[in-house]
Structure formats: structure tokens, C-alpha cells
Amino acid sequence: MVASPLAALTAQLLARRDLAPADVAAAAAALAAAEVPEAPKADFLTALAEKGETATEVAAFAAEFRSRAVDSGVGAWAAEAIDIVGTGGDHAGGFNISSVVVLVLASAGVTVMKHGNRGITSRCGSADLLAGLGVDLEAPPEKQRRALGELGFAFFFAPSYHPAFRSITPVRRALAARGQRTVFNILGPLTNPGRPGRILLGSFADGWVPRLAGALEVLGTEAGLVAHGRIDATRGIDELTSATVNRVRGVGRLRDLDGEWRAADFGLAPASFSELQGGDLAANLALVEALVGGRGPAGLVDTIALNAAVALWICGRTETPAEGIPQARELLLGGAVARKIADVREFYR
């Protein structure tokens, strides 16, 4: 059996002692090593989750795996770009809101760098939906650069850009099958290979909002917002929605924001969470068709418009988060997003 530092680090975590940056570096190297068995990786990730990752630990893990990512060569766009992404792991069954928000923003002329994967803790991940809409998940970096220029967005399929994750994915899937989240639910949004300067990040849990905001601060994010939607006393979603009380925390230029948002704060009617539910790929593609055809659930339309408007504000396109809602709604319902989907299919054909 290959020796690794994971056993000693797991003991440290079980004793509720936080990891130093050097510990994180050693753990990341062991987790990424194919020759290290799965059992100690699972034990380490479970112990880390049970202790509770600190913002500093999360930022250190993100920096380690960013350094191992394939260079996407899109630095020329990064400062002005935004990622719209959730951590996953909420088990709420929501629709792929962020993926449609990407199309709205690209239609508004905002550069978006979306990073994601196929569903691991959901029936339809962002990669599943976008592939269903025509995106080539295996497109090489040069094609992604063309996509940024011609479509206004690129999708970075995590397995293609993070070879270091290959040795971790089986462990993560096995843990997810028994309901155990890992730090990799949190790391995905923080390891976008495009390194966009802005982010709208949905958190799987209320208590993680300040920690994720803290990690993004350590990583030097220019502007961003972390949000968690509370569905009821026992459930939440990694989205900003019109159906939930939304815990929000700003990052970078917006770091003074710390509070709660509700639909009424934006002139929107509170929705039932049932209007935001998604399904498998076929169901979610049908929902996209309904949305762009003006037949989508009102609460889902409002939620997509709200997220797009907040992203416009994060990017400095509007003075307030509410100001962009009419524009976002018109792009979604007025044909611009339908045309963007057609352009996507043609571009990747």
C-alpha cells in the first residue's frame, strides 16, 4: 500500500484541529494521486466535512486545485467575466436555474465563464443541460476562446480541465450515494479554470454563506455574491430564488452587503417552491422550451430574471440589483435566449 499523509491528517481532523496551508497541500497531493487507495481518501473527506471546513482551508484547497487545472488560455476575458454557479449538494431537486441565467447574460452582452459537471447529487447537472442544448463538453480550449468571442460564454466541463479530480470522483460518488457531502461540492465553483473576476455563487447551506464569501475574499475575487435560499425550516437550495428567504453576503467590491433578500424586495410575487422544481434531462429541456416560449412557471421566470439582474449588478451594468429585472425578463421571453440557443447549436454543430 502506498504511504500517504491522509491517515495522520484524518486523525488531526477527528481531534477537531484545523489544517494549516502545508497540511492542505499534502492532502491535495494525496487526494489527486491515483496510487493512493480510495478508503483513506473517503475517511479524510468525511472527517473534514464533520469537523467543518474553515474559509481559510477551503481557499487553500481551491488554490491547490486551481494550480493543477488545465490552462484554459482565456485570461484576456477573465477580469470582466462572471460565473453563475451553485455548490450542489442541497438535494432540493431544483431546475438548472444558473444554466439558463448564463444564456440570459450572454444575450445581454455579459461575458460568462461557466464551470460545471454532470449531475452527481442531482438528476440533471449543468453539463447535462447545456450539452442537451448543443454545447460540446469536449470542446478544446481554442474552441472555448472562440465561444467567448462569438457566443459570449464558454462552458468549462470540469473533468476536461481538472485531471487531478479523476482520482477523487469515484470516492465522491460513493460518499454522495450515502448522503455524505465533501469539500468538492464546495471546491467546484472556486476552481473555475477561466478564473473569472466575478461570481454569483449559490450555497448548499445557510451556514456556508459567510465561509464561502470568506474563501472568495482570500482568493481575490473582484466582486461577487454568495446566496442560500431557505425553503422552510428544514430545507434549502443553492440558489437565489423568488420562493425563498435568501441569505446573502457580498464579496470584494460588494463585501459590505450582509443580510436577507425576499421576492418582495424586488417587486416580485413570492412563488411556491414547486414552480422551481426540475427533473431529469428530458424534463428540464422541456422546461427550457416552455420558458423561452413564454409558457414557463411564473416563479421560475421571476427567479431567472432575478439572478440575471443580480449578475448584471455584480458586473457593474446596473446601479441596483432590481434595475436589471425588466431587461432580463425581456431577454428570456422576447426571443433573445431562444436565438442564443440556436446560435449555440450552430456554433458547436
C-alpha positions in Angstrom: 0.0 0.0 0.0 1.3 3.5 -0.9 2.1 5.6 2.1 0.3 8.9 2.3 -0.2 11.7 4.9 -4.0 11.2 4.9 -4.2 9.0 8.0 -2.3 11.4 10.2 -4.3 14.3 8.8 -7.6 12.5 9.3 -6.6 11.9 13.0 -5.9 15.7 13.2 -9.4 16.4 11.8 -11.1 14.0 14.2 -9.4 15.8 17.0 -11.1 19.0 15.6 -7.8 20.7 14.7 -7.8 22.8 11.6 -5.4 22.2 8.7 -2.5 24.6 8.0 -1.8 25.5 4.4 1.1 22.9 4.3 -1.4 20.3 5.5 -3.8 21.2 2.8 -1.0 21.0 0.2 -0.1 17.5 1.3 -3.7 16.4 1.4 -4.4 17.7 -2.1 -1.4 15.9 -3.5 -2.6 12.6 -1.9 -6.2 13.0 -3.0 -5.1 13.6 -6.5 -2.8 10.6 -6.6 -4.2 7.6 -8.4 -2.0 5.2 -6.4 -3.5 6.3 -3.0 -6.3 3.9 -2.2 -9.9 5.2 -2.0 -10.6 4.2 1.6 -8.2 6.7 3.2 -9.4 9.4 0.8 -13.0 8.8 1.9 -12.1 8.8 5.6 -10.2 12.1 5.2 -13.0 13.8 3.3 -15.6 12.6 5.7 -13.6 13.8 8.7 -13.0 17.2 7.1 -16.7 17.6 6.5 -17.6 16.5 10.0 -15.1 19.0 11.5 -16.4 21.7 9.3 -14.1 23.3 6.7 -12.9 26.8 7.5 -12.9 29.6 4.9 -9.1 29.5 5.0 -9.0 25.7 4.4 -11.4 26.0 1.5 -9.4 28.8 -0.1 -6.2 26.7 0.3 -7.8 23.6 -1.3 -9.1 25.8 -4.1 -5.7 27.3 -4.7 -4.1 23.9 -4.8 -6.6 22.5 -7.4 -6.5 25.7 -9.4 -2.8 25.2 -9.8 -3.4 21.7 -11.1 -6.1 22.7 -13.7 -5.5 22.8 -17.4 -4.8 26.3 -18.6 -7.9 27.5 -20.5 -6.0 30.4 -22.1 -8.9 32.8 -21.6 -7.1 35.3 -19.4 -8.0 38.2 -21.8 -11.7 37.8 -20.8 -11.3 36.9 -17.1 -11.4 40.2 -15.4 -14.8 41.2 -16.9 -16.3 37.7 -16.8 -18.7 36.2 -14.3 -19.6 32.6 -13.3 -23.1 31.7 -12.2 -22.9 28.5 -10.2 -24.1 26.6 -7.2 -22.3 24.2 -4.9 -24.7 21.4 -5.4 -25.4 19.1 -2.6 -28.7 20.7 -1.5 -30.9 17.7 -2.6 -33.7 20.2 -3.3 -34.5 19.0 -6.8 -34.4 22.5 -8.3 -34.3 23.3 -12.0 -30.9 24.3 -13.6 -31.5 28.0 -13.0 -27.9 29.1 -13.4 -27.5 27.5 -16.8 -30.4 29.5 -18.2 -29.1 32.6 -16.5 -25.9 32.1 -18.4 -27.9 32.4 -21.7 -29.7 35.5 -20.5 -26.4 37.2 -19.6 -24.7 36.2 -22.8 -27.7 37.7 -24.6 -27.2 40.9 -22.7 -23.5 41.1 -23.7 -22.0 40.0 -20.4 -19.1 37.5 -20.7 -19.8 34.3 -18.8 -17.4 31.6 -17.9 -19.5 28.7 -16.6 -17.8 25.8 -14.8 -19.6 22.6 -14.0 -20.2 18.9 -14.3 -22.8 16.3 -14.9 -25.2 15.6 -12.1 -23.6 14.0 -9.1 -26.0 15.0 -6.4 -28.8 15.9 -8.8 -30.6 14.2 -11.7 -29.5 16.8 -14.2 -26.3 18.8 -13.8 -25.4 22.0 -15.6 -23.2 19.9 -18.1 -26.1 17.6 -18.8 -28.5 20.5 -19.6 -26.0 22.6 -21.6 -25.0 19.5 -23.6 -28.6 18.9 -24.3 -28.8 22.5 -25.7 -25.9 21.8 -28.0 -22.8 22.7 -26.1 -19.8 20.4 -26.9 -18.5 19.4 -23.5 -15.2 18.2 -25.0 -14.5 21.3 -27.0 -10.8 22.2 -26.8 -9.5 25.4 -25.3 -9.2 27.1 -28.7 -12.9 26.4 -29.4 -13.8 27.8 -25.9 -11.9 31.0 -26.8 -13.9 31.3 -30.0 -17.1 30.7 -28.0 -16.3 33.6 -25.7 -15.9 35.8 -28.7 -18.8 34.6 -30.7 -21.4 33.4 -28.2 -20.4 35.5 -25.2 -20.0 32.5 -22.9 -17.9 29.3 -22.5 -18.6 26.2 -20.5 -15.7 24.5 -18.9 -16.5 20.8 -18.3 -14.8 20.1 -15.0 -13.5 16.6 -15.9 -11.7 18.0 -19.0 -9.9 20.8 -17.1 -9.2 19.0 -13.7 -7.3 15.8 -14.3 -6.5 15.9 -10.6 -10.2 15.3 -9.9 -10.2 11.9 -11.7 -8.8 10.0 -8.8 -11.3 11.7 -6.5 -14.6 11.3 -8.5 -15.2 7.6 -7.6 -14.8 8.4 -3.9 -17.0 11.5 -4.1 -19.7 9.5 -5.9 -19.6 6.7 -3.3 -19.9 9.2 -0.5 -22.7 11.1 -2.2 -24.6 7.8 -2.5 -24.7 7.6 1.3 -25.6 11.2 1.7 -22.2 12.5 2.6 -21.2 15.8 1.0 -17.5 16.6 0.6 -15.3 19.7 0.2 -15.5 19.1 -3.5 -19.2 20.2 -3.5 -17.7 23.5 -2.4 -14.5 23.5 -4.5 -16.1 23.2 -7.9 -17.3 26.8 -8.0 -14.0 28.0 -6.6 -11.8 26.2 -9.2 -13.2 27.6 -12.5 -10.2 27.3 -14.9 -11.2 30.5 -16.6 -10.6 32.4 -13.3 -13.5 34.9 -13.8 -13.2 38.0 -11.7 -16.9 38.0 -10.7 -19.2 35.3 -9.3 -22.8 34.7 -8.2 -22.5 31.6 -6.0 -25.3 29.6 -4.6 -24.5 27.8 -1.3 -26.0 24.4 -0.3 -26.4 25.6 3.3 -27.1 28.8 5.1 -24.2 28.5 7.4 -21.8 28.2 4.5 -22.7 31.6 3.1 -20.1 33.6 5.2 -17.5 30.9 4.8 -17.7 30.8 1.1 -17.7 34.5 0.9 -14.5 34.5 3.1 -12.9 31.9 0.8 -13.6 34.1 -2.2 -12.1 37.1 -0.5 -8.9 35.1 0.2 -8.8 34.1 -3.5 -9.0 37.7 -4.6 -12.5 37.8 -6.2 -13.2 41.3 -7.5 -16.9 41.3 -6.9 -19.4 38.6 -6.1 -22.4 37.5 -4.1 -23.0 34.2 -2.2 -26.6 33.2 -1.6 -28.6 30.5 0.0 -32.4 30.1 -0.3 -34.3 28.8 2.7 -37.3 26.8 1.5 -38.6 26.1 5.0 -37.2 25.2 8.5 -35.6 22.0 7.3 -34.7 22.6 3.6 -32.7 25.0 1.5 -31.4 25.4 -2.1 -28.1 26.6 -3.6 -29.9 29.3 -5.5 -31.2 32.9 -5.1 -34.9 32.5 -5.7 -38.3 34.2 -5.6 -39.7 31.3 -3.5 -37.2 31.5 -0.6 -35.8 33.8 2.1 -32.4 34.4 0.7 -29.3 34.7 2.9 -26.8 36.9 1.0 -23.3 38.0 1.6 -21.2 40.2 -0.7 -17.6 39.7 -1.8 -14.9 42.1 -2.9 -16.4 45.4 -4.1 -19.7 44.3 -2.6 -18.4 43.0 0.7 -20.5 45.4 2.8 -23.7 43.5 1.8 -24.8 41.1 4.5 -28.4 40.3 5.0 -31.6 38.7 3.7 -33.5 39.2 0.5 -37.1 38.3 -0.3 -39.0 38.4 -3.6 -41.0 41.5 -2.4 -37.7 43.5 -2.0 -37.6 43.4 -5.8 -41.2 43.9 -6.6 -41.7 40.2 -7.3 -44.5 38.0 -6.1 -43.4 35.2 -3.7 -43.5 31.9 -5.5 -44.2 28.4 -4.4 -41.0 26.3 -4.5 -42.9 23.8 -6.6 -42.6 26.2 -9.5 -38.8 25.9 -9.4 -38.7 22.1 -9.4 -36.7 20.4 -12.1 -36.4 16.8 -13.2 -34.2 14.7 -15.5 -32.6 16.0 -18.7 -35.7 15.5 -20.8 -37.9 17.3 -18.3 -35.5 20.2 -17.9 -35.1 20.6 -21.7 -38.9 20.7 -22.0 -38.9 23.4 -19.3 -36.3 25.5 -21.2 -38.6 25.3 -24.3 -41.5 26.3 -22.2 -39.6 29.2 -20.7 -38.4 30.7 -24.0 -41.9 30.2 -25.4 -43.5 32.2 -22.6 -45.1 29.2 -21.0 -42.8 28.7 -18.1 -43.9 28.8 -14.4 -44.1 32.5 -13.3 -42.0 31.8 -10.2 -39.2 30.2 -12.3 -39.3 33.1 -14.8 -39.0 35.6 -11.9 -36.2 33.6 -10.3 -34.2 33.5 -13.6 -34.8 37.2 -14.1 -33.7 38.0 -10.5 -30.5 36.0 -10.8 -29.6 37.6 -14.2 -30.4 41.1 -12.8 -28.2 40.5 -9.7 -25.4 39.3 -12.0 -25.8 42.5 -14.1 -25.4 44.5 -10.9 -22.3 42.4 -9.8 -20.8 43.2 -13.2 -21.4 47.0 -12.7 -24.0 47.1 -15.5 -26.8 48.5 -13.2 -26.9 50.7 -10.1 -29.2 48.3 -8.1 -30.0 44.6 -8.2 -33.6 45.3 -9.1 -32.9 47.6 -12.0 -32.0 44.8 -14.4 -35.1 42.6 -13.9 -37.1 44.1 -16.8 -34.2 43.7 -19.2 -33.6 40.1 -18.1 -37.2 39.2 -18.4 -37.4 40.6 -21.9 -34.3 38.7 -23.0 -35.7 35.5 -21.7 -39.3 35.9 -23.0 -38.7 38.1 -26.0 -36.7 35.7 -28.2 -33.1 36.6 -27.4 -32.4 33.5 -25.4 -34.1 31.3 -28.0 -31.9 32.8 -30.6 -28.9 32.3 -28.4 -29.7 28.6 -28.1 -30.0 28.4 -31.9 -26.6 30.1 -32.2 -25.1 27.6 -29.7 -26.4 24.6 -31.7 -25.0 26.1 -34.9 -21.6 27.0 -33.3 -21.0 23.5 -32.0 -22.5 21.6 -34.9 
